[in-house]
Amino acid sequence: MAAIVPITEMRNTAKMFEMSEKEPVYITKNGYGSRVLMNIETYNRIKELMLDIELEEAYKRSETDGRNVEAHTFLKRLRDE
């Protein structure tokens, strides 16, 4: 289960680092969500997943807007210019 802690808990950095080792810790300020603390491996994994999703969406868009061309056609265009 995700940990949700007030920002005042950030004073105890060792505890916060320990809590965020296994799963992200949600930090609240004045009772509202403000930040997320996570280990670098989790952050990098999320970043890679987001990049994969963005690339997949760009590929799908390029298929529907007619900008995709066969590799040999693309290379021929490069040579002709």
Buried (B, 14 or more C-beta within 10 A) or exposed (E): EEBEBEEEBBEEEEEBEEBBEEEBBBBBEEEEEEEBBBBEEBEEEEEEEEEEEEEEEEEEEEEEEEEEEEEEEEEEEEEEE
